[in-house]
Amino acid sequence: MTEDIQSRARNLVLGALVADAASLGLHWLYDQDRIEAIAPEAPEFLEPDPLNYEGFPGYFAHPGRTAGAQSQYGEQALVMAHALAENGGKYDEAIYARHFKGHFGYGGKFVGYIDHATRETLDNFRRAEETTLACGLAIPFDGDPKTTVEMVTKSNALVKLYEGDTLRTKFEEEVRLTHDDEPVVAHGFKVLEATLAMEPIVGAIDKQLPALAKLPALIAVQTVAKIDEGLQMQSVESAVRTTNNHPDAFAYGPICAKMMQAAILGVGLSDVIAAGRAVANSEIDKLFETALDKADQPNTAVTKHFGMACDMNYGVPSIVHNLISSSDYKTAIRQNIYAGGDNCGRSIVLGAIAGAVYGVGGAQGIPQEWIEKLDARDEVETVLSNLI
């Protein structure tokens, strides 16, 4: 049973990443007829081509990316996986934020489209650093201002790793490595206290689908580890808040987390959806009910009904409908691509749940040939081996 859970947990992460890469070539093309004309049978893993968008509603966001690459959503999913791997599978907000900044920020590995939530989150990190420095320099000190800058740098680094007495002990150790005199140490502690008094760094005021992109690896690891339910939901809120500081993001995070968790535990799709509805507010539950009532309609029509753009109120109900109107991974992902708009945004949650439910290979699972097309397949295999 544990082995089955581990397998489904791995497939949850793999399913999300494969679905994202499969959708990239037609991401943010908002004309469903155009998508079907371009790829009437196999819309997955198309080479991104601006000519497909000319004269049609949409936005070509991925010049330089090639078939098999991840969108910014898939990159966010991988960032969380690497942050967890660094910390032995345990979620730490500071480590995740550092990985996020390091990957998407100046000099980071990611080269591609930076969406609103990512851009504003990076701006918030930068503003927080500048404010901390200004507060430190405003503290009266007779010594060299460069010393204050050093204290700010040390405090910024350590408050992300430690707290309480441990933080103060580690901070003093770091200060005394370079400035073993009492006035500087005392000034350093004033800088540290000013840093601790700063408001916590949060993400963009944004309610779009990137908020959910970091959940697959987090839920997979914590479900296998049997993390306490309360702590798991705290981790979900923290991870969501790091990039999307919006009430809708806080509402949808636990819903999608519960659905992913249920899929890993091996329940049927109706119970997967019920697990999400159990923690949904009345407004979101009505959207779920509408999606379920339209089970006999095409996912293209239902997605157009809710909205094809990036808002979670559009995307998640479309995902729910897709799950109940398809019976295998390939069909679900193809339906999502044909639905148009933010297909990459929807693909993370959709692909994760479908991957956990249907597995790999066979008539229903993630096609092996799709996995082989994934540019990051070796990276994914390595990080999953370290995590699950």
HELIX and SHEET records of a PDB file:
HELIX    1   1 THR A    2  SER A   23  1                                  22    
HELIX    2   2 LEU A   24  LEU A   26  5                                   3    
HELIX    3   3 GLN A   32  ILE A   38  1                                   7    
HELIX    4   4 PRO A   50  ASN A   52  5                                   3    
HELIX    5   5 GLN A   72  GLU A   86  1                                  15    
HELIX    6   6 GLU A   93  PHE A  104  1                                  12    
HELIX    7   7 HIS A  116  ALA A  138  1                                  23    
HELIX    8   8 PRO A  145  LEU A  158  1                                  14    
HELIX    9   9 GLY A  164  THR A  178  1                                  15    
HELIX   10  10 GLU A  182  LEU A  196  1                                  15    
HELIX   11  11 LEU A  209  LEU A  212  5                                   4    
HELIX   12  12 LEU A  215  VAL A  224  1                                  10    
HELIX   13  13 GLU A  229  THR A  243  1                                  15    
HELIX   14  14 PRO A  247  LEU A  265  1                                  19    
HELIX   15  15 LEU A  269  ARG A  277  1                                   9    
HELIX   16  16 SER A  282  ASP A  293  1                                  12    
HELIX   17  17 ASN A  299  PHE A  306  1                                   8    
HELIX   18  18 MET A  312  SER A  325  1                                  14    
HELIX   19  19 TYR A  329  ALA A  339  1                                  11    
HELIX   20  20 ASN A  343  TYR A  358  1                                  16    
HELIX   21  21 GLN A  368  GLU A  372  1                                   5    
HELIX   22  22 ARG A  377  LEU A  387  1                                  11    
END                                                                             
